[in-house]
Amino acid sequence: MPTDSRTTESEQTGGAHRPETGGRRGLHYGYVILVIGFLTVTGALGFARFGYATILPSMKEGLLLNNAQMGMIATGNLVGYAAFSLIGGFLAARFGSRLVIGGSMFVTGATMFFTGMAGGFGQAVALRFLTGLGSAGSNIPVMGLVSAWFAPKRRGMAAGILVGGSGLAFLVTGSLVPWVIEASPENGWRLSWFILGSMVVVLGLLSLAFLRNKPSEKGLEPVGSGLAPRSTSCSTSEVQTPSLHSIYTSPALWHLGTVYLLFGFSYIIYGTFFSAALVTDKGFTQSEAGAIWSSIGVIGIFSGILWGTVSDYIGRKYALAGVFAIQVVCYFLFATANTTGTLYVSAFLYGLTAFSIPGIVAAACGDYVGPKLAPAALGMVTLFFAVGQASAPSVAGYLADATDSLSMSFLLAAAVASLGCAGSLTLRWR
């Protein structure tokens, strides 16, 4: 007998497993959300942020800028991301993720396109700042969206898939941008921004067409809603919090945010100075360093899925602690490596973990406050992450100049990651 898609589990099966399709045959729409979300992260974070690294050398030459100015342009993007991280999550919780994501993707793509028309340093900084605003307005709500579409037992896996979009962007920009610049040496960096920006706008249109704010809009239950909840689910007195105010004053979320800050500080040191250290300290060529970096991107596509799924089964805090522990080893090996093999092991460990913590944190936010307010909670903790990420390069760079080596900077990253491991183990759980 046909049943309404919202019929409860006990009414349909007498306590049996609830169909993930809400009583309909075929693929659950949550997996469509997952595919579009993956592509959204690819554009909003991958192309918008990591594309800059591949365009930077040619852009520097074309605008006659120095290294300090190029660093300030990068900082402008990170500051924009930090500035809108809290607001983007709030707007998504208040007005719905779909419209916020679509509008922010348009801002991201348009400002990337206009970056290709920049005539100097000031314009480039301003446009990269605006790109950062759009990136936060796209990435944070789409990561929060998985809490609405996936039940706790599937939430970490889903968030892990989304963060893999950054790994895909590594591969695309690493092959596309050099080809464009080689084909047009004088204006290739401008054409690269035009192409990447246009791609982000197209992805924004896809998000508007296919994303939905919650399963009930399709007459469905969340994916995995019939599964037994994790015994280790993240829990505080704020679970299913009815107000935004209580999110911003939640001690548990401030704790999680502090852990996220430690990740942002430590991982960006490795990501920023990896190639420079290989070339200046370790004797690698630029092409050899680039090849290793591309391999990190390949591994990174799958790292989020791996650790997100692990967090579904062993709990968020233990997964976070495990990732931080591996990163401590990764950074320490890189700082002290005397052999090529050790450097490759370090790079592998970074690829295995680099894109994992954002997915776990996104899932944890849904565990803490529930699906509706997950984007706001994620926006709040991402502000911590952004502060750590924005401050680390200058601190590590100063340390490298003071010691005439990048090794101490990587040891600093290892020490901060150790604090992240300890902080993860003290998170509040049921």
C-alpha positions as CSV (number, residue, x, y, z in Angstrom):
1,M,0.0,0.0,0.0
2,P,1.4,3.4,-0.9
3,T,2.4,5.5,2.1
4,D,3.0,9.2,2.6
5,S,6.7,10.1,2.4
6,R,6.5,11.6,5.9
7,T,5.0,8.5,7.5
8,T,6.9,7.5,10.6
9,E,9.2,4.5,10.7
10,S,6.9,2.6,13.1
11,E,3.9,3.2,10.9
12,Q,5.5,2.0,7.8
13,T,7.5,-1.0,9.1
14,G,6.6,-1.6,12.7
15,G,10.0,-0.5,13.8
16,A,12.1,-1.7,10.8
17,H,14.6,0.5,9.1
18,R,13.1,3.6,7.5
19,P,13.8,3.9,3.8
20,E,16.3,6.7,3.1
21,T,14.2,7.8,0.2
22,G,11.2,8.6,2.4
23,G,9.2,5.8,0.8
24,R,10.2,6.6,-2.8
25,R,12.3,4.3,-5.0
26,G,15.5,5.5,-6.5
27,L,18.5,7.6,-5.4
28,H,17.9,9.8,-2.3
29,Y,18.0,13.5,-3.2
30,G,20.6,13.9,-0.5
31,Y,23.2,12.5,-2.8
32,V,22.3,15.2,-5.4
33,I,22.9,17.7,-2.6
34,L,26.3,16.0,-2.0
35,V,27.4,16.3,-5.7
36,I,26.4,19.9,-6.0
37,G,27.9,20.7,-2.6
38,F,31.2,19.1,-3.7
39,L,31.3,21.2,-6.8
40,T,30.4,24.3,-4.8
41,V,33.4,23.7,-2.5
42,T,35.5,23.2,-5.6
43,G,34.6,26.6,-6.9
44,A,34.0,28.7,-3.7
45,L,37.2,27.5,-1.9
46,G,39.3,25.6,-4.3
47,F,39.3,27.8,-7.4
48,A,38.9,31.1,-5.4
49,R,41.7,30.5,-2.9
50,F,44.0,27.8,-4.2
51,G,43.9,29.1,-7.8
52,Y,45.8,32.1,-6.6
53,A,48.9,30.1,-5.8
54,T,49.2,28.9,-9.4
55,I,48.5,32.3,-11.0
56,L,50.7,34.2,-8.5
57,P,54.1,34.2,-10.3
58,S,52.7,35.4,-13.6
59,M,50.4,37.9,-11.9
60,K,53.3,39.3,-9.9
61,E,55.3,39.9,-13.1
62,G,52.3,41.3,-15.0
63,L,51.5,43.9,-12.3
64,L,55.1,44.6,-11.4
65,L,54.6,43.7,-7.8
66,N,57.0,42.4,-5.1
67,N,56.7,39.4,-2.8
68,A,55.4,41.5,0.1
69,Q,52.6,42.9,-2.1
70,M,51.6,39.5,-3.3
71,G,51.5,38.3,0.3
72,M,49.2,41.2,1.2
73,I,46.9,40.3,-1.7
74,A,46.6,36.8,-0.3
75,T,46.0,38.2,3.2
76,G,43.2,40.4,1.8
77,N,41.4,37.2,0.6
78,L,41.8,35.5,4.0
79,V,40.6,38.6,5.9
80,G,37.5,38.8,3.6
81,Y,36.8,35.2,4.4
82,A,37.2,35.8,8.1
83,A,35.0,38.9,8.0
84,F,32.1,37.1,6.4
85,S,32.4,33.7,8.1
86,L,30.1,34.6,11.0
87,I,27.7,36.7,8.9
88,G,27.4,34.0,6.2
89,G,26.4,31.3,8.7
90,F,23.9,33.7,10.3
91,L,22.3,34.6,7.0
92,A,22.0,30.9,6.0
93,A,20.3,30.0,9.3
94,R,17.9,32.9,9.0
95,F,17.1,32.9,5.3
96,G,18.1,29.5,4.0
97,S,21.3,28.1,2.7
98,R,20.3,27.9,-1.0
99,L,19.9,31.6,-1.7
100,V,22.9,32.6,0.3
101,I,25.1,30.0,-1.4
102,G,23.9,31.0,-4.9
103,G,24.3,34.7,-4.3
104,S,27.7,34.3,-2.7
105,M,28.9,32.1,-5.6
106,F,28.0,34.9,-8.0
107,V,30.0,37.4,-5.9
108,T,32.9,35.0,-5.8
109,G,32.9,34.3,-9.5
110,A,32.4,37.9,-10.6
111,T,35.2,39.3,-8.4
112,M,37.5,36.6,-9.6
113,F,36.7,37.6,-13.2
114,F,37.3,41.3,-12.4
115,T,40.6,40.4,-10.7
116,G,41.8,39.5,-14.2
117,M,41.1,43.2,-15.1
118,A,43.0,44.6,-12.1
119,G,45.4,47.4,-13.0
120,G,47.5,47.5,-9.9
121,F,48.1,46.4,-6.3
122,G,45.2,48.3,-4.7
123,Q,42.5,46.9,-7.1
124,A,43.9,43.4,-6.6
125,V,43.7,43.6,-2.8
126,A,40.1,45.0,-2.9
127,L,38.9,42.3,-5.4
128,R,40.6,39.5,-3.5
129,F,39.0,40.8,-0.3
130,L,35.6,40.6,-2.0
131,T,36.3,37.2,-3.3
132,G,37.0,36.1,0.3
133,L,33.6,37.5,1.3
134,G,31.9,35.4,-1.4
135,S,33.9,32.3,-0.5
136,A,32.8,32.4,3.1
137,G,29.2,33.0,2.1
138,S,29.3,30.0,-0.2
139,N,31.5,27.5,1.6
140,I,30.2,27.8,5.2
141,P,26.5,27.4,4.4
142,V,27.1,24.4,2.0
143,M,29.1,22.6,4.6
144,G,26.3,23.3,7.1
145,L,23.8,21.9,4.7
146,V,24.9,18.4,5.2
147,S,23.6,18.5,8.8
148,A,20.1,19.0,7.4
149,W,20.3,16.3,4.7
150,F,22.3,13.6,6.5
151,A,21.6,12.1,9.9
152,P,24.4,11.9,12.5
153,K,25.6,8.4,11.4
154,R,26.2,9.7,7.9
155,R,27.1,13.3,8.6
156,G,30.8,12.9,8.9
157,M,31.0,10.9,5.6
158,A,29.0,13.5,3.8
159,A,31.0,16.5,5.1
160,G,34.2,14.6,4.2
161,I,33.1,14.3,0.6
162,L,32.4,18.0,0.4
163,V,35.8,19.1,1.6
164,G,37.3,16.8,-1.1
165,G,36.3,19.5,-3.6
166,S,39.4,21.5,-2.6
167,G,41.5,18.5,-3.7
168,L,39.8,18.5,-7.1
169,A,40.6,22.2,-7.4
170,F,44.3,21.5,-6.9
171,L,44.2,19.1,-9.9
172,V,42.3,21.5,-12.1
173,T,44.2,24.6,-11.4
174,G,47.5,22.8,-11.4
175,S,47.0,21.6,-15.0
176,L,44.7,24.4,-16.5
177,V,46.5,27.5,-15.3
178,P,50.0,26.6,-16.5
179,W,48.6,25.6,-19.9
180,V,46.7,29.0,-20.2
181,I,49.8,31.0,-19.2
182,E,52.0,29.1,-21.5
183,A,49.6,29.7,-24.4
184,S,49.4,33.4,-23.6
185,P,52.5,34.5,-21.6
186,E,51.6,38.1,-21.5
187,N,47.9,37.9,-20.5
188,G,47.7,34.3,-19.4
189,W,47.2,35.2,-15.7
190,R,44.3,37.5,-16.7
191,L,42.7,34.8,-18.9
192,S,43.1,32.3,-16.0
193,W,41.1,34.6,-13.7
194,F,38.4,35.0,-16.4
195,I,38.1,31.3,-16.9
196,L,38.1,30.3,-13.2
197,G,35.6,33.1,-12.4
198,S,33.3,32.1,-15.1
199,M,33.4,28.5,-13.9
200,V,32.4,29.6,-10.4
201,V,29.5,31.6,-11.7
202,V,28.2,28.5,-13.6
203,L,28.6,26.4,-10.5
204,G,26.6,29.1,-8.6
205,L,23.8,28.7,-11.1
206,L,23.9,24.9,-10.5
207,S,23.6,25.4,-6.8
208,L,20.6,27.6,-7.2
209,A,18.9,25.1,-9.5
210,F,19.6,21.9,-7.4
211,L,20.3,22.8,-3.8
212,R,17.4,22.6,-1.3
213,N,17.5,23.8,2.3
214,K,16.0,20.7,3.9
215,P,14.7,17.2,3.0
216,S,11.1,18.1,3.8
217,E,11.1,20.4,0.7
218,K,11.3,17.1,-1.2
219,G,9.1,15.2,1.1
220,L,12.0,13.2,2.5
221,E,13.8,12.3,5.7
222,P,17.6,12.8,6.0
223,V,19.9,10.1,4.6
224,G,20.5,7.6,7.3
225,S,17.7,8.7,9.6
226,G,16.7,5.1,10.2
227,L,20.1,4.2,11.6
228,A,20.8,4.0,15.3
229,P,22.6,7.2,16.5
230,R,26.2,7.1,17.4
231,S,26.8,6.3,21.1
232,T,29.6,8.9,20.9
233,S,27.5,11.7,19.5
234,C,28.7,15.2,20.3
235,S,26.4,16.6,22.9
236,T,26.0,19.6,25.1
237,S,23.1,21.4,26.8
238,E,22.8,23.4,23.7
239,V,21.7,20.5,21.4
240,Q,18.8,21.7,19.3
241,T,19.4,25.2,20.6
242,P,16.4,27.5,19.8
243,S,18.3,30.8,19.5
244,L,21.3,32.2,17.7
245,H,22.4,34.0,20.9
246,S,23.0,30.8,22.7
247,I,25.2,29.6,19.9
248,Y,27.5,32.6,20.1
249,T,27.8,32.2,23.9
250,S,28.1,28.4,24.0
251,P,31.3,27.3,25.9
252,A,31.3,24.1,23.9
253,L,31.4,25.9,20.6
254,W,34.1,28.2,21.8
255,H,36.1,25.2,22.8
256,L,35.6,23.6,19.3
257,G,36.5,26.9,17.7
258,T,39.7,27.1,19.6
259,V,40.6,23.6,18.4
260,Y,39.7,24.8,14.8
261,L,42.0,27.8,15.3
262,L,44.9,25.5,16.1
263,F,44.3,23.6,13.0
264,G,44.1,26.7,10.9
265,F,47.4,28.0,12.3
266,S,49.4,24.8,11.9
267,Y,48.1,23.4,8.6
268,I,48.6,26.7,6.7
269,I,52.2,26.9,7.7
270,Y,52.9,23.7,5.9
271,G,50.7,24.7,3.0
272,T,52.3,28.1,2.6
273,F,56.0,27.2,2.9
274,F,56.0,23.6,1.6
275,S,57.4,24.4,-1.9
276,A,59.7,27.2,-0.6
277,A,61.2,24.9,1.9
278,L,61.7,22.1,-0.6
279,V,63.5,24.5,-3.0
280,T,65.5,26.6,-0.6
281,D,66.2,24.2,2.2
282,K,66.0,20.7,0.7
283,G,67.5,21.2,-2.8
284,F,64.4,20.3,-4.9
285,T,63.6,22.0,-8.2
286,Q,60.4,24.0,-8.6
287,S,58.9,21.4,-10.9
288,E,59.7,18.6,-8.5
289,A,58.1,20.5,-5.6
290,G,55.0,21.1,-7.8
291,A,54.7,17.5,-8.7
292,I,54.7,16.5,-5.0
293,W,52.1,19.2,-4.3
294,S,49.8,17.8,-7.0
295,S,50.1,14.4,-5.5
296,I,49.0,15.9,-2.2
297,G,45.8,17.1,-3.9
298,V,45.0,13.7,-5.3
299,I,45.3,12.1,-1.8
300,G,43.3,15.0,-0.3
301,I,40.3,14.3,-2.4
302,F,39.8,11.1,-0.5
303,S,41.1,12.2,2.9
304,G,38.0,14.0,3.9
305,I,35.8,11.0,3.1
306,L,38.1,8.7,5.1
307,W,38.2,10.8,8.2
308,G,34.6,11.9,8.1
309,T,33.5,8.3,8.0
310,V,35.9,7.4,10.8
311,S,34.4,10.2,12.9
312,D,30.9,8.7,12.3
313,Y,32.0,5.5,14.0
314,I,34.5,6.4,16.7
315,G,33.3,9.9,17.5
316,R,34.3,13.4,16.4
317,K,36.8,14.1,19.2
318,Y,38.8,10.9,18.7
319,A,38.9,11.4,14.9
320,L,40.1,15.0,15.5
321,A,42.7,13.9,17.9
322,G,43.9,11.2,15.5
323,V,44.2,13.7,12.6
324,F,46.2,16.1,14.8
325,A,48.5,13.4,16.0
326,I,49.3,12.4,12.4
327,Q,49.9,16.0,11.5
328,V,52.3,16.4,14.4
329,V,54.4,13.6,12.9
330,C,54.0,15.1,9.4
331,Y,55.3,18.5,10.4
332,F,58.1,17.1,12.6
333,L,59.3,14.8,9.8
334,F,59.4,17.7,7.4
335,A,61.4,19.9,9.8
336,T,64.0,17.3,10.6
337,A,64.1,15.3,7.3
338,N,67.5,14.4,6.0
339,T,66.4,12.0,3.2
340,T,64.0,12.3,0.3
341,G,62.0,9.3,1.4
342,T,61.2,11.1,4.7
343,L,59.9,14.1,2.8
344,Y,57.7,12.0,0.7
345,V,56.3,10.3,3.9
346,S,55.6,13.8,5.3
347,A,53.8,14.9,2.1
348,F,51.7,11.7,2.1
349,L,50.6,12.3,5.7
350,Y,49.7,15.9,4.9
351,G,47.6,14.8,2.0
352,L,46.0,12.1,4.2
353,T,44.8,14.7,6.7
354,A,44.9,18.2,5.2
355,F,41.2,18.4,4.2
356,S,39.8,16.2,7.0
357,I,39.3,18.5,10.0
358,P,36.9,21.0,8.2
359,G,34.6,18.1,7.4
360,I,34.7,16.7,11.0
361,V,34.1,20.2,12.5
362,A,31.1,20.8,10.2
363,A,29.6,17.5,11.3
364,A,30.3,18.3,14.9
365,C,28.5,21.6,14.6
366,G,25.4,19.7,13.4
367,D,25.7,17.3,16.3
368,Y,25.9,20.2,18.8
369,V,23.1,22.4,17.6
370,G,21.0,20.5,15.1
371,P,20.5,21.0,11.3
372,K,18.7,24.4,11.3
373,L,21.4,26.3,13.2
374,A,24.4,24.3,12.0
375,P,25.4,26.9,9.4
376,A,25.5,29.6,12.1
377,A,27.5,27.4,14.5
378,L,29.9,26.5,11.7
379,G,30.2,30.2,10.8
380,M,31.2,31.0,14.3
381,V,33.9,28.4,14.7
382,T,35.2,29.1,11.2
383,L,35.9,32.7,12.4
384,F,38.4,31.1,14.9
385,F,39.9,29.0,12.0
386,A,40.2,32.1,9.8
387,V,42.1,34.0,12.6
388,G,44.6,31.2,13.0
389,Q,45.0,30.8,9.2
390,A,45.5,34.5,8.6
391,S,48.0,35.0,11.4
392,A,50.2,31.9,10.9
393,P,52.1,32.8,7.7
394,S,53.5,36.1,9.1
395,V,54.5,34.5,12.4
396,A,56.2,31.5,10.6
397,G,57.8,33.9,8.1
398,Y,59.3,36.1,10.8
399,L,60.6,33.0,12.6
400,A,62.2,31.7,9.4
401,D,63.9,35.1,8.8
402,A,65.1,35.1,12.4
403,T,66.6,31.6,12.2
404,D,67.6,31.7,8.5
405,S,65.7,28.4,8.0
406,L,62.2,27.2,7.6
407,S,62.7,24.2,9.9
408,M,61.7,26.1,13.1
409,S,58.5,27.2,11.4
410,F,57.5,23.6,10.8
411,L,58.5,22.7,14.4
412,L,56.1,25.5,15.5
413,A,53.4,23.9,13.4
414,A,54.1,20.5,15.1
415,A,53.9,22.1,18.5
416,V,50.6,23.9,17.7
417,A,49.1,20.6,16.3
418,S,50.0,18.9,19.6
419,L,47.9,21.4,21.4
420,G,45.1,20.7,18.9
421,C,45.3,17.0,19.7
422,A,45.0,17.7,23.5
423,G,42.2,20.2,22.9
424,S,40.3,17.6,20.9
425,L,40.4,15.0,23.6
426,T,38.9,17.4,26.1
427,L,35.8,18.3,24.0
428,R,32.5,17.6,25.7
429,W,30.8,14.5,24.6
430,R,27.9,12.2,25.7
